[in-house]
Amino acid sequence: MEHHHHHHHHDEEPASVCQGACGCGAHAASEHAHTHGHASLKRQWLRIALATALLVVAVSVSRFAVLSKGQELLLFLLPYLAAGAATLREAGEGLLHGNPFNEHFLMTVATLGALGIGFLPGAETQYPEAVFVMLFFQVGELFEGYAENRSRKSMLHLLRIRPDVAHVERNGEVTDEVPEKVGAGELLWIRPGEKVPLDGVIVSGATSLNTLALTGESLPVDAGEGDAVLSGCVNLTGVVKVRTTKAYAESTLSKVIRLVEEARERKSKSEAFITRFARVYTPVVVFSALLVALLPPVLSGDFSATFPDWLYRALMFLVVSCPCALVLSVPLTFFSGMGGASRSGILVKGANAMDVLAGAGTVVFDKTGTLTCGQFEVEAVHPERCDAQRLLHLAAHVEHFTTHPVGAALRDAFPDEACDGCVVENVEEIAGQGIRARVGAETVCVGNVRMMEALGVSWRDCHLSGTVVHVAIDGEYAGHVVIRDRIKEDSAEAVAGLRALGVCRVVMLTGDREEVAAEVARAVGIDEYHAGMLPADKVACVERLLHERDGNAGVVFVGDGINDAPVLARSDLGIAMGGLGSDAAIEAADVVLMDDKPSKIVTALRIARRTLRISRQNVTLAIGVKLSVLLLAVAGLGALWMAVFADVGVTVLAVLNAMRAFGQKENA
């Protein structure tokens, strides 16, 4: 069983090996795996076609010519070996490595038995049947190969975005380099239609970017000087000059590629269950088959007369009990589901994450950057002594040089500070209070309540929630500006969607003040929230929720910030906002939403539930059909070809069913 798995992923095996060995990087490896996969499918087609042709020839010859049993055996051995060479080899390897009980072994024993049964006295020859079993088994494998290639491709479409070349400007000359050789802080030229090779900031030029590969969103994003660009985007319209901020290995894209590669490694609980199941199941089947072959003839008294018949039943028993359908379809279903999710810009790292996601009972949101945009903007201006425009103007001037987000919000609200000829001097930042500066002839103080108190100015509070910035001019109160974080458009929709899917607890955690938290919670429809939390408090809160959950319903945490990494790792399932989220959070998470939309969580949950439902259908189907044919086999009513259908037919059905998990778009 295990073995079978390895064999089947020969296609990808070299990927991991070659990265280490030749340093050709993940992409070359994945490409390499990819072409490799195609070649092996082609070979399989040829093998099946050849075996079918030889089988037709053998059947016609044996019909029309009078052959001895031995000659007939040789005739049928040709198609048998054409179809089964690989399977026989796998079975042999399994025996040598002390791991004999894989399905190749079951198939080999059953077919060799069928080839040899005709030499027993009084038994019918079963040559065509033996070849047929092998052939059908190959067809099943072919289907599996196709399905797996298809979902791998869809996960690799994330990788197709990998740029092959970077145009680097060094000492005034532009040269072409492989992205791996470009460091941080270098200048790149990116022409229209080219991919952005490394993360960086635009130094000159303006353009629009297609971020589809990273976010699943097809709308172009405009970017100009000073804007960050992420590797993997496609530059659409203008020529831009970009100063890189990270080396290739640290860039967004190579992280995504690494995540995709890792996602394949992590096995799901249901998958692990099947591997364990096979280790016990196969030996049990082999010994039961031996009993079926030997016990009834011994008991009947006339051993030699009844043995061929019971041996045939035992061989059928072996073929049917081969658990291909289970072994293939469950991992494939998960893999298809992961592929389908990646088409919607949701990266699921491994099947285990699918399991937990489908059973989520509690969803915990971090506020800033997850439910809100994490960008402040001016909500209201309440002047006292001067007009609103002048109040904003002065505040923006004073805050012009600060790196604080509040300063950024004020600057955005009053952008054209350069042209009004004001002179700003003696800017000093007073820690924990605000900023004081001279603007023209006036001394302007911009800051919080503590600053106003220190100045002895009587200030007025505001009825709006948000961050209130007070302004005093020459020691007199001039009014205040209210700044707040914008709530994402689809946050409320995400919360409603989760409730509709039956998630009973939705909780919001934030380091922000109580009144801000209350307002955001009300706006998005969350009733349980905790404010003023430090990263350690968030972890403690998640641990408490883990204790309070009912049964095995998972606790999912959704966050994006640097300080969310520990919570993402601690919860049953961490979901990170990948578009703007911090790298640490993306590394720690089990699921990454590539476009920062909280509503994608609902899509992810739907996909996960559907994937699990399909996986359960497959298990039921496989076990049901097998049991019925086993009963027929032991009762002597079955035929070897029925046994083959029970095995391969069910496998093909299960694989086709598994591929349904791939086909879902947003509205799954």
C-alpha positions in Angstrom: 0.0 0.0 0.0 2.5 2.5 1.2 4.6 1.3 -1.5 2.1 1.9 -4.1 2.0 5.5 -3.0 5.6 5.9 -3.5 5.5 4.3 -6.8 2.8 6.5 -8.0 4.6 9.6 -7.1 7.7 8.7 -8.9 6.6 11.5 -11.1 7.2 14.0 -8.4 9.9 12.3 -6.4 12.8 13.8 -8.4 11.4 17.3 -7.6 12.5 17.2 -4.0 15.7 15.3 -4.7 16.9 17.6 -7.4 16.4 20.7 -5.4 18.9 19.6 -2.9 21.3 18.1 -5.3 21.6 20.5 -8.1 20.3 23.7 -6.6 18.0 24.2 -9.6 15.3 25.5 -7.3 11.7 24.6 -6.8 10.5 25.7 -10.1 12.8 23.7 -12.3 12.0 20.8 -10.1 8.3 21.2 -10.5 8.6 21.7 -14.2 10.7 18.6 -14.3 8.1 16.6 -12.4 5.5 17.9 -14.7 7.0 16.8 -17.9 8.0 13.6 -16.2 4.3 13.0 -15.3 3.3 13.5 -18.9 5.9 11.0 -20.2 4.8 8.3 -17.9 1.1 8.7 -18.9 2.1 8.4 -22.5 4.1 5.2 -21.7 1.0 3.8 -19.9 -1.2 4.5 -22.9 1.2 2.7 -25.1 1.5 -0.2 -22.7 -2.3 -0.6 -22.6 -2.7 -0.3 -26.4 0.1 -2.9 -27.0 -1.3 -5.3 -24.5 -4.8 -5.0 -25.9 -3.6 -5.7 -29.4 -1.6 -8.7 -28.3 -4.6 -10.0 -26.3 -6.8 -9.8 -29.4 -4.2 -11.7 -31.4 -3.8 -14.4 -28.7 -7.6 -14.9 -28.3 -8.0 -15.3 -32.1 -5.1 -17.6 -32.5 -6.2 -19.8 -29.6 -9.7 -20.0 -31.1 -8.6 -21.2 -34.5 -5.4 -23.2 -33.8 -5.1 -26.4 -31.8 -2.5 -25.6 -29.1 -1.3 -27.5 -26.1 -1.8 -25.8 -22.7 1.9 -24.9 -22.6 1.8 -23.2 -26.0 -1.3 -21.4 -25.2 0.3 -20.1 -21.9 3.2 -18.8 -23.9 0.9 -17.0 -26.3 -1.0 -15.3 -23.5 2.2 -14.4 -21.6 3.0 -11.8 -24.3 0.0 -9.5 -23.6 0.2 -10.4 -19.9 3.8 -9.1 -19.6 3.1 -6.1 -21.8 0.4 -5.0 -19.5 1.8 -6.2 -16.2 5.6 -5.7 -16.3 5.5 -2.6 -14.1 3.1 -4.2 -11.6 5.3 -7.4 -11.4 8.3 -5.2 -10.8 6.6 -3.3 -8.0 5.5 -6.5 -6.4 9.0 -7.9 -6.6 10.5 -4.7 -5.1 7.9 -4.8 -2.3 9.0 -8.3 -1.4 12.7 -7.4 -1.5 12.1 -4.4 0.8 10.1 -6.5 3.2 6.9 -4.6 2.5 5.1 -7.3 0.5 1.5 -6.4 1.1 0.8 -3.8 -1.5 -1.9 -4.0 -4.2 0.7 -4.9 -6.8 1.4 -8.0 -4.8 -2.3 -8.9 -4.6 -2.7 -8.4 -8.4 0.4 -10.5 -9.2 -0.6 -13.4 -7.0 -4.1 -13.4 -8.4 -3.1 -13.2 -12.0 -0.2 -15.7 -11.8 -2.7 -18.0 -10.0 -5.1 -17.6 -12.9 -2.4 -18.3 -15.4 -1.4 -21.5 -13.6 -4.8 -22.8 -12.6 -5.4 -24.5 -15.9 -2.5 -27.0 -15.2 -4.5 -28.5 -12.3 -6.4 -31.7 -13.2 -9.9 -31.0 -14.2 -9.6 -27.2 -14.2 -10.5 -24.8 -17.0 -7.8 -22.5 -18.3 -8.2 -18.8 -17.3 -5.5 -17.2 -19.5 -7.6 -14.4 -21.1 -9.0 -13.6 -17.6 -5.5 -13.2 -16.1 -4.5 -10.8 -18.9 -7.7 -8.9 -18.5 -7.2 -8.4 -14.8 -3.7 -6.9 -15.5 -5.1 -4.8 -18.3 -7.9 -3.4 -16.2 -5.6 -2.6 -13.4 -3.4 -0.6 -15.7 -6.5 1.3 -16.9 -7.3 2.2 -13.3 -3.8 3.4 -12.8 -4.0 5.5 -15.9 -7.1 7.3 -14.7 -5.4 7.9 -11.4 -2.4 9.4 -13.2 -4.6 11.7 -15.2 -6.6 13.0 -12.2 -3.5 13.6 -10.2 -1.8 15.4 -13.1 -4.8 17.6 -13.4 -4.9 18.7 -9.8 -1.1 19.1 -9.8 -1.4 21.3 -12.8 -3.9 23.5 -11.1 -1.6 23.9 -8.1 1.3 24.5 -10.5 -0.7 27.3 -12.2 0.4 29.2 -9.2 3.9 28.3 -10.3 3.6 29.0 -13.9 3.7 32.6 -12.8 7.4 32.2 -12.0 9.5 34.7 -14.0 12.4 33.3 -15.9 14.4 36.5 -16.2 15.0 39.8 -14.4 16.4 42.9 -16.3 18.8 44.3 -13.8 20.4 47.8 -14.1 23.9 47.7 -12.8 26.3 50.7 -13.3 24.0 52.1 -15.9 23.8 48.9 -18.0 20.8 46.6 -18.1 21.7 42.9 -18.0 19.5 39.8 -17.9 19.9 37.7 -14.8 18.1 34.7 -13.4 15.9 36.0 -10.5 17.8 33.8 -8.0 21.0 35.8 -8.6 19.4 39.2 -7.9 19.8 40.6 -4.3 17.7 43.1 -2.3 18.2 46.7 -3.2 18.9 46.2 -6.9 17.2 48.1 -9.7 15.0 46.2 -12.1 13.3 47.2 -15.3 10.0 45.5 -15.9 8.3 45.9 -19.3 4.6 45.5 -20.1 3.5 41.9 -20.3 6.4 40.7 -18.1 6.2 39.1 -14.7 7.5 40.8 -11.7 10.5 38.6 -10.6 11.1 39.8 -7.1 9.2 41.8 -4.4 10.1 45.5 -4.6 8.9 49.1 -4.7 8.4 51.2 -7.8 11.0 53.9 -8.2 9.7 55.4 -11.4 6.9 54.9 -13.9 3.3 53.8 -13.3 1.4 50.8 -14.5 -1.4 48.4 -13.7 -0.7 44.9 -12.4 -2.5 41.7 -12.8 -2.4 39.9 -9.5 -4.5 36.9 -10.6 -1.8 34.4 -10.0 -1.4 35.4 -6.3 -4.9 36.4 -5.4 -7.3 34.7 -7.8 -8.7 38.2 -8.5 -8.7 39.3 -12.2 -9.1 43.0 -11.7 -5.9 44.9 -12.5 -4.4 46.9 -9.6 -2.9 50.4 -10.4 0.5 51.0 -9.0 2.8 54.1 -9.2 5.9 55.5 -7.6 6.4 54.3 -4.0 4.0 51.4 -4.3 5.0 47.9 -3.4 4.9 45.2 -6.1 4.9 41.5 -5.3 6.7 38.9 -7.4 4.3 36.8 -9.5 2.2 39.8 -10.6 2.1 40.5 -14.3 3.0 44.1 -15.4 0.3 45.1 -17.8 0.7 48.6 -19.2 3.7 50.7 -18.4 7.5 50.3 -18.1 8.5 50.6 -14.5 11.7 50.7 -12.6 11.6 48.7 -9.3 14.0 48.7 -6.4 13.9 45.1 -5.0 13.2 44.8 -1.2 13.9 41.1 -0.9 16.1 38.5 -2.5 14.3 35.9 -4.6 14.3 33.2 -1.9 12.4 35.6 0.4 10.0 36.9 -2.2 6.3 36.3 -2.1 6.3 34.0 -5.1 9.0 31.6 -4.0 7.2 31.3 -0.6 4.0 30.4 -2.5 5.9 27.8 -4.5 7.3 26.3 -1.3 3.9 26.2 0.2 2.5 24.3 -2.7 5.3 21.8 -2.6 4.8 21.4 1.1 1.0 21.0 0.8 1.6 17.8 -1.1 3.7 16.4 1.7 1.3 16.9 4.5 -1.0 13.9 4.7 -4.5 14.0 6.0 -5.9 12.0 8.9 -8.2 10.1 6.6 -5.3 9.4 4.3 -3.1 8.2 7.2 -6.1 6.0 8.3 -6.1 4.3 5.0 -2.4 3.6 5.0 -2.7 2.0 8.5 -5.8 0.1 7.4 -3.9 -1.3 4.4 -1.1 -2.6 6.5 -3.5 -4.8 8.5 -6.0 -5.4 5.8 -3.7 -6.9 3.1 -2.2 -9.7 5.2 -5.7 -10.6 6.5 -6.9 -10.8 2.9 -4.0 -13.0 1.7 -4.5 -15.4 4.6 -8.3 -15.5 4.1 -7.8 -16.3 0.5 -5.5 -19.2 1.5 -8.2 -20.5 3.8 -10.8 -20.2 1.0 -8.5 -22.2 -1.3 -7.5 -24.9 1.2 -10.2 -25.4 3.8 -13.3 -26.5 1.9 -11.4 -29.0 -0.3 -9.8 -30.5 2.8 -13.1 -30.8 4.5 -14.9 -32.2 1.5 -12.7 -35.3 1.6 -12.1 -35.3 -2.2 -9.3 -32.7 -2.3 -8.0 -33.0 -5.9 -11.5 -32.8 -7.4 -12.7 -29.7 -5.5 -9.4 -27.8 -5.2 -9.3 -26.1 -8.7 -12.8 -24.7 -8.1 -12.0 -23.3 -4.7 -8.6 -22.0 -5.9 -10.5 -20.0 -8.5 -12.8 -18.6 -5.9 -9.8 -17.7 -3.7 -8.1 -15.9 -6.7 -11.3 -13.9 -7.2 -11.4 -13.1 -3.5 -7.8 -11.7 -3.9 -8.6 -9.5 -6.9 -11.8 -8.1 -5.3 -10.3 -7.4 -2.0 -7.5 -5.3 -3.5 -8.2 -1.9 -1.9 -7.2 0.3 -4.9 -10.4 2.3 -5.0 -9.9 3.3 -1.4 -6.3 3.9 -1.5 -6.4 6.0 -4.7 -9.6 7.9 -4.3 -9.2 9.4 -0.8 -5.9 11.1 -1.3 -7.0 12.1 -4.8 -10.2 13.6 -3.5 -8.3 15.8 -1.1 -5.7 16.6 -3.7 -8.5 17.6 -6.2 -10.1 19.7 -3.5 -6.8 21.5 -2.9 -6.5 22.1 -6.6 -10.0 23.5 -6.8 -9.4 25.8 -3.9 -6.2 27.1 -5.4 -8.2 28.2 -8.4 -10.2 30.5 -6.2 -7.0 31.9 -4.7 -7.2 29.8 -1.5 -4.0 27.8 -0.8 -4.7 24.8 1.5 -1.5 23.3 2.9 -2.3 19.6 2.9 -5.3 17.4 3.3 -5.3 17.6 7.1 -6.2 21.3 6.9 -9.2 20.2 4.7 -10.3 17.8 7.4 -10.3 20.5 10.1 -11.7 23.2 8.0 -14.8 21.0 7.1 -15.5 20.5 10.8 -14.9 24.1 12.0 -17.2 25.0 14.9 -15.6 28.2 16.1 -14.0 30.9 13.9 -11.9 33.6 15.6 -11.0 36.8 13.7 -8.2 39.1 14.5 -9.6 42.7 13.8 -6.9 44.8 12.2 -5.9 43.8 8.7 -8.4 40.9 8.7 -11.9 42.4 9.2 -10.5 45.9 8.6 -8.1 47.1 6.0 -5.4 48.2 8.5 -5.3 51.6 6.8 -6.5 54.6 8.6 -8.5 57.4 7.1 -9.9 60.6 8.4 -13.5 60.0 9.4 -14.5 63.5 10.6 -13.1 67.0 11.3 -14.6 69.0 14.2 -13.1 72.5 14.3 -13.5 74.9 17.2 -11.7 78.2 16.2 -11.0 77.9 12.6 -12.5 76.3 9.5 -12.1 72.5 8.9 -9.8 72.9 5.9 -7.3 75.0 7.9 -7.4 72.6 10.9 -6.6 69.6 8.6 -4.0 71.6 6.8 -2.1 72.5 10.0 -2.4 69.0 11.5 -1.2 67.4 8.2 1.8 69.8 8.2 2.8 68.9 11.7 2.4 65.2 11.1 4.2 65.3 7.8 7.4 63.6 8.8 6.0 61.0 11.3 5.9 57.3 10.4 2.8 56.8 12.6 -0.3 55.5 10.7 -2.2 58.4 12.1 0.2 60.8 10.4 -0.2 58.9 7.1 -4.0 59.3 7.4 -3.7 63.0 7.9 -1.3 63.4 5.0 -3.7 61.5 2.7 -6.6 63.7 3.7 -4.6 66.8 2.9 -2.2 65.8 0.1 -1.1 69.1 -1.5 1.0 70.4 1.4 3.9 71.3 -0.9 2.4 74.2 -2.8 1.1 76.4 -0.1 4.4 77.9 1.0 4.0 77.2 4.7 7.3 76.8 6.6 7.3 74.1 9.1 10.2 74.2 11.7 11.3 72.9 15.1 9.3 69.7 14.8 9.6 67.8 18.0 7.9 64.5 18.9 6.8 64.2 22.5 6.6 60.5 23.3 3.2 59.3 24.4 1.6 62.6 23.6 2.0 63.8 20.0 4.0 66.3 18.0 4.7 70.1 18.4 5.9 72.3 15.6 6.0 75.9 14.3 4.0 76.4 11.2 4.6 79.9 9.9 4.2 82.2 12.9 2.1 79.8 15.0 3.0 77.0 17.4 0.8 74.0 16.6 0.4 70.9 18.9 -1.2 67.8 17.5 -1.7 64.9 19.8 -3.8 63.0 22.3 -5.6 64.0 25.5 -2.4 63.8 27.6 -0.8 66.5 25.4 -3.8 68.8 25.8 -3.6 68.3 29.6 0.1 69.0 29.6 -0.6 72.2 27.7 -3.4 73.1 30.1 -5.8 73.4 27.3 -9.5 72.5 27.8 -10.4 70.0 25.2 -13.7 68.5 24.1 -14.3 64.8 23.7 -15.9 63.4 20.6 -19.1 61.3 20.2 -17.6 59.3 17.4 -15.5 56.2 18.1 -12.0 56.0 16.5 -8.7 57.6 17.2 -9.2 61.2 18.2 -6.4 63.6 17.4 -6.6 67.0 19.2 -5.1 70.2 17.8 -4.1 73.3 19.7 -2.8 76.5 18.1 -0.7 78.9 20.3 -2.0 77.2 23.4 -5.7 77.4 22.5 -7.9 74.5 21.6 -8.6 74.4 17.8 -10.7 71.2 17.5 -10.1 67.6 16.7 -9.9 65.1 13.8 -11.3 61.6 14.1 -9.3 58.8 12.3 -10.4 55.2 12.0 -9.6 52.0 10.3 -11.8 51.1 7.3 -13.8 47.9 7.6 -13.4 45.6 4.5 -16.5 45.5 2.3 -17.1 41.8 2.6 -16.4 41.4 6.4 -20.1 41.4 7.3 -20.9 39.1 4.4 -18.2 36.7 5.7 -19.6 36.6 9.2 -23.2 36.0 7.8 -21.9 33.3 5.5 -20.2 31.5 8.4 -23.4 31.6 10.4 -25.4 30.3 7.4 -22.9 27.3 7.2 -23.7 26.5 10.8 -20.5 27.8 12.5 -21.9 28.4 16.0 -19.3 30.7 17.5 -17.7 33.7 15.7 -15.3 35.7 18.0 -13.3 38.8 17.3 -10.0 39.6 19.1 -8.1 42.9 18.9 -5.4 44.9 20.6 -7.5 48.0 20.0 -9.6 50.0 22.5 -13.0 48.7 23.7 -15.1 51.3 21.9 -13.4 50.8 18.6 -13.8 47.0 19.0 -17.4 47.3 19.9 -18.2 49.4 16.8 -16.4 47.1 14.4 -18.0 44.0 16.0 -21.5 45.6 15.6 -20.8 46.6 12.0 -19.8 43.1 10.9 -22.3 41.3 13.1 -20.1 39.6 15.7 -21.5 39.4 19.2 -18.5 38.0 21.1 -15.4 40.2 21.1 -12.4 40.8 23.3 -10.5 44.1 23.1 -7.1 45.4 24.4 -5.4 42.1 23.8 -1.7 41.5 23.6 -0.4 38.6 21.4 0.0 36.4 24.6 -3.7 37.2 25.5 -4.8 36.1 22.1 -3.0 32.7 22.5 -4.6 32.3 26.0 -8.0 33.1 24.5 -7.7 30.6 21.7 -6.6 28.0 24.3 -9.7 28.7 26.3 -11.9 28.3 23.2 -10.1 25.0 22.4 -11.2 23.8 25.9 -14.8 25.1 25.5 -15.5 23.5 22.1 -18.0 20.8 21.8 -16.8 17.4 20.6 -14.2 17.7 17.9 -15.4 20.9 16.2 -12.3 22.7 15.1 -11.2 26.2 16.3 -10.1 28.3 13.3 -8.1 31.5 13.8 -8.0 34.1 11.0 -5.3 36.7 11.2 -2.6 38.6 9.3 -0.2 40.4 11.5 3.3 39.6 12.7 1.9 39.0 16.2 -0.7 36.6 14.9 1.8 33.9 14.0 1.8 32.2 17.5 -2.0 32.1 17.6 -2.2 30.8 14.0 0.1 28.0 15.0 -1.8 27.3 18.3 -5.3 27.0 16.9 -6.6 23.8 15.2 -6.4 25.6 11.9 -4.7 28.9 11.2 -5.9 31.0 8.2 -3.7 33.8 7.1 -4.4 36.8 4.9 -1.8 36.3 2.2 -2.1 39.4 0.0 -0.8 41.9 2.5 -0.2 39.5 5.4 3.1 39.3 7.1 5.4 36.5 6.0 5.5 35.0 9.5 1.8 34.6 9.5 1.8 33.0 6.1 4.4 30.5 7.2 2.5 29.6 10.4 -0.9 29.2 8.8 -2.5 26.1 7.4 -4.6 27.9 4.8 -3.6 31.1 3.0 -6.2 33.4 1.4 -4.3 35.0 -1.4 -6.5 38.1 -1.7 -7.2 39.3 1.8 -10.9 38.8 1.5 -12.5 37.5 4.7 -15.5 36.2 2.6 -13.1 33.7 1.0 -13.2 31.8 4.3 -16.8 30.9 3.5 -15.7 29.6 0.0 -12.9 27.6 1.6 -15.3 26.0 4.1 -17.7 25.0 1.4 -14.9 23.5 -0.7 -13.6 21.6 2.3 -17.1 20.2 3.2 -17.7 19.2 -0.3 -14.3 17.5 -0.6 -15.0 15.5 2.6 -18.5 14.5 1.4 -17.1 13.2 -1.9 -14.4 11.3 0.0 -17.0 9.6 2.2 -19.1 8.7 -0.9 -16.1 7.0 -2.4 -15.3 4.9 0.7 -19.0 3.8 1.0 -19.1 2.9 -2.7 -15.9 1.0 -2.7 -16.7 -1.1 0.4 -20.2 -1.8 -0.7 -19.4 -3.1 -4.1 -16.5 -5.1 -2.9 -18.5 -6.8 -0.1 -21.2 -7.9 -2.5 -18.7 -9.4 -5.1 -16.8 -11.1 -2.3 -20.0 -12.9 -1.2 -20.7 -13.9 -4.8 -17.1 -15.2 -5.1 -17.2 -17.3 -2.0 -20.7 -18.6 -3.0 -19.2 -19.6 -6.4 -21.5 -17.4 -8.4 -18.8 -14.8 -9.4 -16.4 -14.8 -12.3 -13.0 -13.3 -12.4 -14.0 -10.5 -14.7 -16.7 -9.4 -12.2 -14.0 -9.4 -9.6 -12.0 -7.1 -11.9 -14.9 -4.8 -12.3 -15.4 -4.7 -8.6 -11.9 -3.6 -8.2 -11.0 -1.5 -11.2 -14.5 -0.3 -12.1 -15.1 1.0 -8.6 -11.6 2.6 -8.7 -12.4 4.4 -12.0 -15.8 5.6 -10.6 -14.2 6.8 -7.4 -11.5 8.6 -9.3 -14.0 10.4 -11.5 -16.0 11.3 -8.4 -12.8 12.6 -6.8 -12.3 14.8 -9.7 -15.6 16.5 -9.0 -13.9 18.1 -6.0 -11.7 19.9 -8.4 -14.4 21.5 -10.5 -15.8 24.0 -7.9 -15.7 27.7 -8.5 -16.8 30.4 -6.1 -20.5 29.3 -5.9 -19.7 25.7 -4.9 
